[in-house]
């Protein structure tokens, strides 16, 4: 494991080793990521082939820490689980899984059943694929191989998409102007529901048709519709890219990677123009929509501009979040609010191949006089030490940064990343033209004093 520091002025990358045991990491294991993705598909039923503790730890740690959410009708204690124990480590758990899938299909109504296998089946060699294949004549059922040691919750999202592509998708005629949206990871991105809703409305505003897969009521139909898209849009610098590449290879669907969900008029307008060009939507339609939205949002910004100029003019700020969220908020703060970004802590442990690009996104294209020091780190103790190194007026991070913002930095704090358990988030988001207004409204609670 390494702590990677990136110079704000384009210096060379440097690495410093840190312990492999992390305090309060910022993600679940891969099983949790696939579990959260399954629960986000309306009508899908997860079936955990794991120890009972794996299910409960991920259910509570993933949903509750994602803005005090629950797991829905098929989540937490409702989720079928094989409950593997020592006996199954010795003799195998295939028979128990077979009985569990059978009873789940009979008892729980669902359009899609997703078997998610954890560490124990991977270690003992259970042939889960063969067991799952026995039930394909009775229901739509797939298997996601997500041993916890295979990676974190963001990788679990990728594994879920891979299982969907391999197990469910068939070629379809291309549907003109249809766009699939990938890269918003359920629960690990705490605003995923609101962001999907906002992105869908924005793209429909310029004449596109949007398939978000997650959160829609289409369920299995939305998944099966994926190959019909004219374009796949990935709003993440690394999560969802492998799925988009595989869809391009298998079905010929091109993809556009924006790396982040835009916050505020500038980046939102750029997203719409890029997608519009790909879909060959007339520019007059796109510019008309953008002009109307910008006129409204800047009018509303007038109502709060004076207060924020008095409360935190050119604030020295830090963002502690997954790569996609960090890029969104650093850019908005620097380019539209006039903040001075001092520190960006990227917490989702992105793969090495993606880190240079993430660092560039966080340090290039900023309109202010300063650029942030970038750190790839998920150990909470190390993050606290980094936040102490410089005076800050604003910390946008997780609930884990709330205490240090109050006691050490005396700064304004807002929970915007996982884990968040000090505020309720249903379909709130900071995405789109008016997302910045929502962000500033939420920040206003700290004006009476540090959060």
Buried (B, 14 or more C-beta within 10 A) or exposed (E): EEBBBBBBEEEEBEEEEBEEEBEEBBBBBBBBBBBBBBBBBBBBBBBBBBBEEBBBBBBBBBBBBBBBBEBBEBBBEEBBBBBBEEEBBEEBBBEBBBEBBEEBBEEBEBBBBBBBBBBBBBEBEBEBEEBBEEBEEEBBBBBBBBBBEBBBBBBBBBBBBBBBBEBBBEEBEBBEBBBBBBBBBBBBBBBBBBBBBBBBEBBEBBBBBBBBBBBBEBBBEBBBBBBBBBBBBBBBBBBBBBBBBBBEEEBEBEBBBBBBBBBBBBBBBEBBBEBBEBBEBEEEEBBEBBEEBBEEBEEEBEEBEEEBEEBBEBBBBBBBBBBBBBBBBBBBBBBBBBBBBBBBBBBBBBEEEBBEBBBBBBBEEBEBEBBBBBBBBBBBEBBBEBBEEEEBBBBBBBBBBBEBBBEEBEBBBBBBBBBBBBBEBEEBBBBBBBBBBBBBEBBBEBBEEBB
